């Protein structure tokens, strides 16, 4: 039988969490099925900096082997500072829907236990699959007073690891579920006098957990776009001379129009992060003058739009002013790897544009931050 010590910090469990991308969500089921293995999300968290804070705290807790109490003690001041604590009205940035929720120890415990238990269960699957003779799995329920009846009914159920039932019903099977699986060989099962279940069983997983936990170790591997491999497939934009004689105001209006927003409106990107779109993306911070046509960047206006609409990668970076988001769209200019880059900064109450420009050199040095999104390519597809 495979034994797994939940007081240890296994590399596989930590890697599972660290290798996920990020996805902001208003409702947990916005991520469908196995997509939860690819992206970290917390329902009703609608700011990327806050989602990162929670992710960092859970990952650190796994690594250090700390208790929930210590996890809460470390994270709660940050949540309070950013206004995500107590009774809060949370606005869905996509629809404007408002929900009043209470954020306290109970909600935080659910977030903590769901993510850590899922990470441990994925690591457990790797351990069990590494034993070639232990091809049977036994469902183990904790049989507490709070255990769901249908989970308790499956306690002791033994099926082959490839039985279709496990595809939906591998733990976790619901919020606060504490069930797990163990692995045995056929000889071990016979020695214990247990029976292998060959019946077709009803599904017990709640809808939010009705996906294949076993796929987690293979799917949660966010990797950078391999520019060397995909260089020939990168877009090869030509500088558009139609923009040559436009005024700065005309260029700015064209940018808004192509992005599909009006100045000052919110744009929601690939990871559901709401961002204010205005002239700050093209504003010289010292002179307060527009620089939309600086170094001919305006001739690549279409790509300046596309880096926000269809980025290849998104990174998080920190400096003395706090956290910022760096969005990249890679392009092939005369056989050279270049990019357009948009930078957004997280302020107290909004995500504001900082700059948008054409990167012609030092590209790799800019790709050393925390990767939270990568466009799927043939080279990085899992």
C-alpha positions as a Python dict, from the first residue, in 0.01 Angstrom:
ca = {
    (1, 'X'): (0, 0, 0),
    (2, 'X'): (121, 352, -79),
    (3, 'X'): (152, 566, 231),
    (4, 'X'): (156, 942, 212),
    (5, 'X'): (249, 1171, 499),
    (6, 'X'): (38, 1489, 487),
    (7, 'X'): (275, 1653, 736),
    (8, 'X'): (555, 1651, 481),
    (9, 'X'): (593, 1894, 191),
    (10, 'X'): (627, 1672, -119),
    (11, 'X'): (790, 1828, -422),
    (12, 'X'): (509, 1703, -646),
    (13, 'X'): (238, 1881, -449),
    (14, 'X'): (432, 2208, -440),
    (15, 'X'): (514, 2184, -811),
    (16, 'X'): (146, 2123, -890),
    (17, 'X'): (50, 2454, -729),
    (18, 'X'): (351, 2653, -852),
    (19, 'X'): (312, 2540, -1212),
    (20, 'X'): (-47, 2654, -1246),
    (21, 'X'): (-141, 2962, -1439),
    (22, 'X'): (-386, 3217, -1298),
    (23, 'X'): (-750, 3280, -1382),
    (24, 'X'): (-973, 3529, -1205),
    (25, 'X'): (-1328, 3406, -1151),
    (26, 'X'): (-1648, 3535, -1000),
    (27, 'X'): (-1789, 3183, -971),
    (28, 'X'): (-1578, 2872, -917),
    (29, 'X'): (-1741, 2685, -1206),
    (30, 'X'): (-1626, 2942, -1460),
    (31, 'X'): (-1330, 2708, -1504),
    (32, 'X'): (-1462, 2389, -1653),
    (33, 'X'): (-1354, 2043, -1544),
    (34, 'X'): (-980, 1973, -1588),
    (35, 'X'): (-911, 2341, -1654),
    (36, 'X'): (-878, 2369, -1275),
    (37, 'X'): (-554, 2175, -1307),
    (38, 'X'): (-414, 2440, -1539),
    (39, 'X'): (-516, 2755, -1358),
    (40, 'X'): (-535, 2868, -997),
    (41, 'X'): (-857, 3047, -910),
    (42, 'X'): (-1052, 3160, -606),
    (43, 'X'): (-1418, 3248, -648),
    (44, 'X'): (-1504, 3616, -591),
    (45, 'X'): (-1140, 3725, -622),
    (46, 'X'): (-1143, 3972, -909),
    (47, 'X'): (-796, 4130, -879),
    (48, 'X'): (-482, 3956, -992),
    (49, 'X'): (-262, 4095, -715),
    (50, 'X'): (-496, 3952, -452),
    (51, 'X'): (-513, 3615, -627),
    (52, 'X'): (-134, 3609, -631),
    (53, 'X'): (-121, 3685, -257),
    (54, 'X'): (-344, 3386, -182),
    (55, 'X'): (-149, 3159, -419),
    (56, 'X'): (183, 3261, -265),
    (57, 'X'): (52, 3201, 87),
    (58, 'X'): (-80, 2852, 7),
    (59, 'X'): (239, 2753, -175),
    (60, 'X'): (453, 2877, 114),
    (61, 'X'): (237, 2691, 363),
    (62, 'X'): (283, 2369, 166),
    (63, 'X'): (657, 2421, 146),
    (64, 'X'): (696, 2505, 515),
    (65, 'X'): (444, 2249, 638),
    (66, 'X'): (257, 2510, 841),
    (67, 'X'): (-91, 2473, 989),
    (68, 'X'): (-405, 2652, 876),
    (69, 'X'): (-383, 2879, 1181),
    (70, 'X'): (-37, 2994, 1077),
    (71, 'X'): (-153, 3033, 715),
    (72, 'X'): (-442, 3257, 827),
    (73, 'X'): (-220, 3459, 1061),
    (74, 'X'): (20, 3534, 776),
    (75, 'X'): (-239, 3608, 506),
    (76, 'X'): (-525, 3784, 688),
    (77, 'X'): (-348, 4123, 729),
    (78, 'X'): (-291, 4137, 353),
    (79, 'X'): (-653, 4050, 280),
    (80, 'X'): (-774, 4315, 524),
    (81, 'X'): (-543, 4577, 375),
    (82, 'X'): (-678, 4506, 27),
    (83, 'X'): (-1040, 4506, 139),
    (84, 'X'): (-1108, 4135, 95),
    (85, 'X'): (-1221, 4055, 449),
    (86, 'X'): (-1544, 4075, 644),
    (87, 'X'): (-1877, 4144, 474),
    (88, 'X'): (-1806, 4267, 122),
    (89, 'X'): (-2003, 4352, -191),
    (90, 'X'): (-1813, 4185, -476),
    (91, 'X'): (-1883, 4307, -829),
    (92, 'X'): (-1859, 4077, -1128),
    (93, 'X'): (-1649, 4288, -1370),
    (94, 'X'): (-1802, 4112, -1671),
    (95, 'X'): (-2170, 4153, -1586),
    (96, 'X'): (-2191, 4412, -1311),
    (97, 'X'): (-2365, 4156, -1087),
    (98, 'X'): (-2310, 4226, -717),
    (99, 'X'): (-2295, 3958, -450),
    (100, 'X'): (-2261, 4021, -79),
    (101, 'X'): (-2035, 3762, 81),
    (102, 'X'): (-1874, 3712, 418),
    (103, 'X'): (-1500, 3656, 404),
    (104, 'X'): (-1366, 3510, 726),
    (105, 'X'): (-1192, 3210, 875),
    (106, 'X'): (-1442, 2959, 735),
    (107, 'X'): (-1408, 3077, 375),
    (108, 'X'): (-1031, 3099, 411),
    (109, 'X'): (-1016, 2746, 552),
    (110, 'X'): (-1214, 2615, 255),
    (111, 'X'): (-974, 2786, 13),
    (112, 'X'): (-674, 2653, 203),
    (113, 'X'): (-795, 2295, 244),
    (114, 'X'): (-936, 2260, -108),
    (115, 'X'): (-612, 2368, -272),
    (116, 'X'): (-373, 2183, -42),
    (117, 'X'): (-574, 1860, -47),
    (118, 'X'): (-604, 1870, -425),
    (119, 'X'): (-229, 1924, -454),
    (120, 'X'): (-160, 1634, -219),
    (121, 'X'): (-404, 1408, -402),
    (122, 'X'): (-238, 1484, -735),
    (123, 'X'): (100, 1404, -578),
    (124, 'X'): (-47, 1085, -434),
    (125, 'X'): (-157, 979, -784),
    (126, 'X'): (202, 1015, -905),
    (127, 'X'): (327, 802, -619),
    (128, 'X'): (66, 532, -677),
    (129, 'X'): (127, 522, -1052),
    (130, 'X'): (498, 468, -989),
    (131, 'X'): (427, 121, -841),
    (132, 'X'): (365, -115, -1135),
    (133, 'X'): (204, -395, -932),
    (134, 'X'): (-32, -176, -731),
    (135, 'X'): (-296, -145, -999),
    (136, 'X'): (-601, -133, -770),
    (137, 'X'): (-735, 171, -588),
    (138, 'X'): (-936, 173, -265),
    (139, 'X'): (-1170, 460, -177),
    (140, 'X'): (-1114, 577, 180),
    (141, 'X'): (-1364, 802, 357),
    (142, 'X'): (-1293, 952, 699),
    (143, 'X'): (-1641, 851, 825),
    (144, 'X'): (-1700, 1157, 1040),
    (145, 'X'): (-2042, 1285, 1144),
    (146, 'X'): (-2011, 1550, 872),
    (147, 'X'): (-1910, 1304, 597),
    (148, 'X'): (-2156, 1299, 307),
    (149, 'X'): (-2367, 983, 300),
    (150, 'X'): (-2273, 896, -58),
    (151, 'X'): (-1901, 941, 22),
    (152, 'X'): (-1933, 721, 331),
    (153, 'X'): (-2115, 457, 125),
    (154, 'X'): (-1813, 427, -104),
    (155, 'X'): (-1568, 368, 183),
    (156, 'X'): (-1372, 54, 107),
    (157, 'X'): (-1472, 39, -260),
    (158, 'X'): (-1191, -120, -464),
    (159, 'X'): (-1161, -84, -839),
    (160, 'X'): (-885, -115, -1097),
    (161, 'X'): (-702, 212, -1145),
    (162, 'X'): (-827, 234, -1505),
    (163, 'X'): (-1191, 180, -1415),
    (164, 'X'): (-1395, 464, -1571),
    (165, 'X'): (-1554, 542, -1233),
    (166, 'X'): (-1232, 701, -1110),
    (167, 'X'): (-1235, 952, -1395),
    (168, 'X'): (-1512, 1146, -1223),
    (169, 'X'): (-1493, 1028, -863),
    (170, 'X'): (-1128, 1047, -761),
    (171, 'X'): (-1107, 1267, -449),
    (172, 'X'): (-1164, 1555, -394),
    (173, 'X'): (-1532, 1503, -459),
    (174, 'X'): (-1673, 1816, -300),
    (175, 'X'): (-1606, 2119, -84),
    (176, 'X'): (-1441, 2015, 243),
    (177, 'X'): (-1420, 1655, 121),
    (178, 'X'): (-1151, 1464, 313),
    (179, 'X'): (-1168, 1140, 118),
    (180, 'X'): (-861, 985, -43),
    (181, 'X'): (-745, 682, -240),
    (182, 'X'): (-490, 414, -157),
    (183, 'X'): (-316, 168, -389),
    (184, 'X'): (-282, -210, -359),
    (185, 'X'): (-168, -503, -563),
    (186, 'X'): (-405, -791, -635),
    (187, 'X'): (-208, -1012, -396),
    (188, 'X'): (-245, -758, -113),
    (189, 'X'): (-620, -742, -171),
    (190, 'X'): (-653, -1119, -166),
    (191, 'X'): (-445, -1142, 152),
    (192, 'X'): (-676, -894, 326),
    (193, 'X'): (-985, -1077, 208),
    (194, 'X'): (-1124, -774, 25),
    (195, 'X'): (-1345, -782, -284),
    (196, 'X'): (-1283, -597, -609),
    (197, 'X'): (-1593, -407, -718),
    (198, 'X'): (-1682, -468, -1084),
    (199, 'X'): (-2022, -298, -1070),
    (200, 'X'): (-2122, 24, -1244),
    (201, 'X'): (-2148, 274, -962),
    (202, 'X'): (-2328, 610, -946),
    (203, 'X'): (-2115, 924, -951),
    (204, 'X'): (-2070, 1095, -614),
    (205, 'X'): (-1866, 1402, -712),
    (206, 'X'): (-2031, 1742, -674),
    (207, 'X'): (-2054, 1939, -998),
    (208, 'X'): (-1761, 2165, -908),
    (209, 'X'): (-1537, 1859, -864),
    (210, 'X'): (-1662, 1630, -1138),
    (211, 'X'): (-1335, 1617, -1329),
    (212, 'X'): (-1034, 1388, -1346),
    (213, 'X'): (-798, 1448, -1054),
    (214, 'X'): (-559, 1195, -1205),
    (215, 'X'): (-485, 1429, -1496),
    (216, 'X'): (-347, 1696, -1267),
    (217, 'X'): (22, 1606, -1272),
    (218, 'X'): (24, 1616, -1651),
    (219, 'X'): (-186, 1926, -1706),
    (220, 'X'): (-64, 2172, -1443),
    (221, 'X'): (261, 2256, -1615),
    (222, 'X'): (260, 2613, -1735),
    (223, 'X'): (565, 2669, -1952),
    (224, 'X'): (709, 2962, -2139),
    (225, 'X'): (659, 2998, -2511),
    (226, 'X'): (964, 2853, -2687),
    (227, 'X'): (1051, 3141, -2918),
    (228, 'X'): (1324, 2947, -3095),
    (229, 'X'): (1087, 2666, -3188),
    (230, 'X'): (795, 2889, -3277),
    (231, 'X'): (985, 3177, -3439),
    (232, 'X'): (875, 3082, -3788),
    (233, 'X'): (513, 3074, -3671),
    (234, 'X'): (521, 3415, -3507),
    (235, 'X'): (334, 3697, -3682),
    (236, 'X'): (547, 3903, -3919),
    (237, 'X'): (388, 4246, -3898),
    (238, 'X'): (485, 4519, -4138),
    (239, 'X'): (497, 4878, -4019),
    (240, 'X'): (169, 5024, -4137),
    (241, 'X'): (237, 5351, -4315),
    (242, 'X'): (-130, 5442, -4293),
    (243, 'X'): (-58, 5548, -3937),
    (244, 'X'): (238, 5765, -4043),
    (245, 'X'): (50, 6091, -4082),
    (246, 'X'): (-211, 6048, -3810),
    (247, 'X'): (-210, 6291, -3520),
    (248, 'X'): (-155, 6162, -3168),
    (249, 'X'): (-524, 6210, -3094),
    (250, 'X'): (-623, 6015, -3406),
    (251, 'X'): (-382, 5733, -3317),
    (252, 'X'): (-520, 5715, -2966),
    (253, 'X'): (-878, 5704, -3091),
    (254, 'X'): (-784, 5432, -3340),
    (255, 'X'): (-625, 5232, -3058),
    (256, 'X'): (-943, 5252, -2847),
    (257, 'X'): (-1163, 5164, -3142),
    (258, 'X'): (-960, 4855, -3237),
    (259, 'X'): (-950, 4739, -2875),
    (260, 'X'): (-1325, 4786, -2852),
    (261, 'X'): (-1334, 5027, -2558),
    (262, 'X'): (-1383, 5395, -2492),
    (263, 'X'): (-1122, 5594, -2303),
    (264, 'X'): (-1139, 5516, -1931),
    (265, 'X'): (-1340, 5197, -1976),
    (266, 'X'): (-1245, 4857, -1839),
    (267, 'X'): (-1104, 4582, -2058),
    (268, 'X'): (-1103, 4223, -1931),
    (269, 'X'): (-806, 4021, -2053),
    (270, 'X'): (-736, 3651, -2113),
    (271, 'X'): (-714, 3574, -1741),
    (272, 'X'): (-1026, 3780, -1659),
    (273, 'X'): (-823, 4065, -1511),
    (274, 'X'): (-1013, 4397, -1543),
    (275, 'X'): (-788, 4687, -1652),
    (276, 'X'): (-853, 5056, -1706),
    (277, 'X'): (-765, 5154, -2064),
    (278, 'X'): (-667, 5517, -2115),
    (279, 'X'): (-386, 5740, -2237),
    (280, 'X'): (-161, 5643, -1943),
    (281, 'X'): (-33, 5360, -2164),
    (282, 'X'): (123, 5621, -2390),
    (283, 'X'): (204, 5895, -2141),
    (284, 'X'): (557, 6007, -2064),
    (285, 'X'): (565, 6005, -1685),
    (286, 'X'): (812, 6294, -1665),
    (287, 'X'): (681, 6534, -1928),
    (288, 'X'): (316, 6422, -1909),
    (289, 'X'): (313, 6429, -2288),
    (290, 'X'): (183, 6156, -2518),
    (291, 'X'): (449, 5929, -2669),
    (292, 'X'): (229, 5710, -2885),
    (293, 'X'): (450, 5775, -3189),
    (294, 'X'): (782, 5754, -3004),
    (295, 'X'): (1039, 5543, -3190),
    (296, 'X'): (774, 5467, -3455),
    (297, 'X'): (576, 5240, -3223),
    (298, 'X'): (256, 5380, -3374),
    (299, 'X'): (339, 5203, -3701),
    (300, 'X'): (279, 4876, -3513),
    (301, 'X'): (-49, 5001, -3369),
    (302, 'X'): (-234, 4682, -3458),
    (303, 'X'): (11, 4474, -3256),
    (304, 'X'): (-12, 4721, -2968),
    (305, 'X'): (-381, 4637, -2962),
    (306, 'X'): (-320, 4264, -2997),
    (307, 'X'): (-79, 4241, -2703),
    (308, 'X'): (-374, 4329, -2478),
    (309, 'X'): (-636, 4127, -2665),
    (310, 'X'): (-426, 3821, -2755),
    (311, 'X'): (-105, 3811, -2546),
    (312, 'X'): (139, 3524, -2581),
    (313, 'X'): (250, 3547, -2219),
    (314, 'X'): (167, 3736, -1900),
    (315, 'X'): (417, 3780, -1617),
    (316, 'X'): (400, 3940, -1273),
    (317, 'X'): (684, 4160, -1153),
    (318, 'X'): (753, 4354, -834),
    (319, 'X'): (940, 4677, -773),
    (320, 'X'): (947, 4949, -507),
    (321, 'X'): (600, 5065, -615),
    (322, 'X'): (435, 4727, -588),
    (323, 'X'): (316, 4468, -838),
    (324, 'X'): (280, 4512, -1211),
    (325, 'X'): (165, 4291, -1495),
    (326, 'X'): (377, 4255, -1808),
    (327, 'X'): (199, 4134, -2122),
    (328, 'X'): (396, 4014, -2424),
    (329, 'X'): (309, 3945, -2784),
    (330, 'X'): (599, 3806, -2980),
    (331, 'X'): (666, 3901, -3339),
    (332, 'X'): (913, 3807, -3611),
    (333, 'X'): (1083, 4113, -3754),
    (334, 'X'): (1322, 4016, -4035),
    (335, 'X'): (1399, 3684, -3864),
    (336, 'X'): (1460, 3845, -3523),
    (337, 'X'): (1265, 3767, -3206),
    (338, 'X'): (1102, 4090, -3095),
    (339, 'X'): (786, 4178, -2903),
    (340, 'X'): (532, 4438, -2814),
    (341, 'X'): (489, 4478, -2440),
    (342, 'X'): (212, 4628, -2227),
    (343, 'X'): (266, 4705, -1860),
    (344, 'X'): (-16, 4754, -1609),
    (345, 'X'): (28, 4852, -1246),
    (346, 'X'): (-190, 4746, -952),
    (347, 'X'): (-307, 5048, -757),
    (348, 'X'): (-525, 5045, -447),
    (349, 'X'): (-857, 5047, -629),
    (350, 'X'): (-779, 4975, -995),
    (351, 'X'): (-536, 4829, -1247),
    (352, 'X'): (-390, 5116, -1447),
    (353, 'X'): (-183, 5113, -1766),
    (354, 'X'): (181, 5213, -1726),
    (355, 'X'): (335, 5181, -2071),
    (356, 'X'): (305, 5008, -2406),
    (357, 'X'): (598, 4980, -2646),
    (358, 'X'): (799, 4781, -2902),
    (359, 'X'): (1077, 4564, -2755),
    (360, 'X'): (1368, 4533, -2996),
    (361, 'X'): (1644, 4415, -2762),
    (362, 'X'): (1692, 4256, -2422),
    (363, 'X'): (1378, 4047, -2468),
    (364, 'X'): (1493, 3744, -2270),
    (365, 'X'): (1591, 3960, -1973),
    (366, 'X'): (1231, 4078, -1952),
    (367, 'X'): (1095, 3719, -1934),
    (368, 'X'): (1237, 3627, -1593),
    (369, 'X'): (944, 3718, -1374),
    (370, 'X'): (652, 3504, -1250),
    (371, 'X'): (469, 3349, -1545),
    (372, 'X'): (91, 3335, -1493),
    (373, 'X'): (-36, 3285, -1849),
    (374, 'X'): (105, 3136, -2168),
    (375, 'X'): (-69, 3096, -2499),
    (376, 'X'): (-83, 2729, -2586),
    (377, 'X'): (148, 2631, -2870),
    (378, 'X'): (259, 2299, -3016),
    (379, 'X'): (589, 2344, -2831),
    (380, 'X'): (441, 2397, -2481),
    (381, 'X'): (125, 2187, -2517),
    (382, 'X'): (97, 1915, -2254),
}
